[in-house]
């Protein structure tokens, strides 16, 4: 999976959250920050290289979505798997 696919999944995740009935501001902020970090990870000109920290946060958010936002959880799981395959 390419870096563009990861960015597309991030867009789908954001869209899914926008459709959700109940998403608290803290969750939206966490996803926004994660989105920014992932974009920096896949940017070859960026100096962000804390891959493990980003993956750990993504896993924590995925766990948070498990019950209330299963569709968003699926997108996040795909993003985590894609990051692993790209080898960032």
C-alpha positions as CSV (number, residue, x, y, z in Angstrom):
1,X,0.0,0.0,0.0
2,X,1.4,3.4,-0.9
3,X,1.6,6.6,1.0
4,X,-1.2,8.0,-1.0
5,X,-3.4,5.1,0.0
6,X,-2.7,5.9,3.7
7,X,-3.6,9.5,3.1
8,X,-6.9,8.3,1.4
9,X,-7.7,6.1,4.4
10,X,-7.1,9.1,6.7
11,X,-9.6,11.1,4.6
12,X,-12.1,8.2,4.8
13,X,-11.6,8.1,8.6
14,X,-12.3,11.8,9.0
15,X,-15.4,11.5,6.8
16,X,-16.7,8.5,8.9
17,X,-16.3,10.5,12.1
18,X,-18.1,13.5,10.6
19,X,-21.1,11.2,9.9
20,X,-21.1,9.7,13.4
21,X,-23.8,10.9,15.7
22,X,-21.7,11.2,18.9
23,X,-18.0,12.0,18.7
24,X,-16.6,14.0,21.5
25,X,-14.2,16.9,20.9
26,X,-11.3,15.1,22.6
27,X,-11.6,12.2,20.2
28,X,-11.8,14.5,17.2
29,X,-8.6,16.3,18.5
30,X,-6.8,13.0,18.9
31,X,-7.6,11.9,15.4
32,X,-6.7,15.3,13.9
33,X,-3.3,15.2,15.7
34,X,-2.8,11.6,14.6
35,X,-3.6,12.6,11.0
36,X,-1.0,15.4,11.1
37,X,1.6,13.1,12.5
38,X,1.0,10.4,9.9
39,X,1.2,13.0,7.2
40,X,4.6,14.1,8.6
41,X,5.7,10.5,8.8
42,X,5.0,9.9,5.1
43,X,6.5,13.2,4.0
44,X,10.1,12.5,2.9
45,X,11.1,16.1,3.8
46,X,9.8,15.8,7.4
47,X,12.1,15.3,10.4
48,X,9.4,13.3,12.3
49,X,10.7,9.8,12.8
50,X,8.9,8.6,15.9
51,X,7.1,5.8,14.1
52,X,6.5,3.8,17.3
53,X,4.9,6.6,19.2
54,X,2.5,7.3,16.3
55,X,1.6,3.7,16.0
56,X,1.0,3.4,19.8
57,X,-1.3,6.4,19.6
58,X,-3.2,5.0,16.6
59,X,-3.6,1.7,18.5
60,X,-5.0,3.5,21.6
61,X,-7.5,5.4,19.4
62,X,-8.5,2.2,17.7
63,X,-9.3,0.6,21.0
64,X,-11.4,3.7,21.9
65,X,-13.4,3.3,18.7
66,X,-14.0,-0.5,19.2
67,X,-17.4,-0.1,20.8
68,X,-18.8,3.3,19.7
69,X,-17.3,3.7,16.2
70,X,-16.7,0.3,14.7
71,X,-16.5,1.6,11.1
72,X,-13.9,4.2,12.1
73,X,-12.0,1.5,14.0
74,X,-11.8,-0.5,10.8
75,X,-10.3,2.5,8.9
76,X,-7.8,3.1,11.7
77,X,-6.8,-0.6,11.7
78,X,-6.2,-0.4,7.9
79,X,-4.1,2.7,8.4
80,X,-2.0,1.0,11.0
81,X,-1.5,-2.0,8.8
82,X,-0.7,0.2,5.8
83,X,2.0,2.0,7.8
84,X,3.5,-1.3,8.8
85,X,3.6,-2.5,5.2
86,X,5.1,0.8,3.8
87,X,7.8,0.4,6.4
88,X,7.9,3.9,7.5
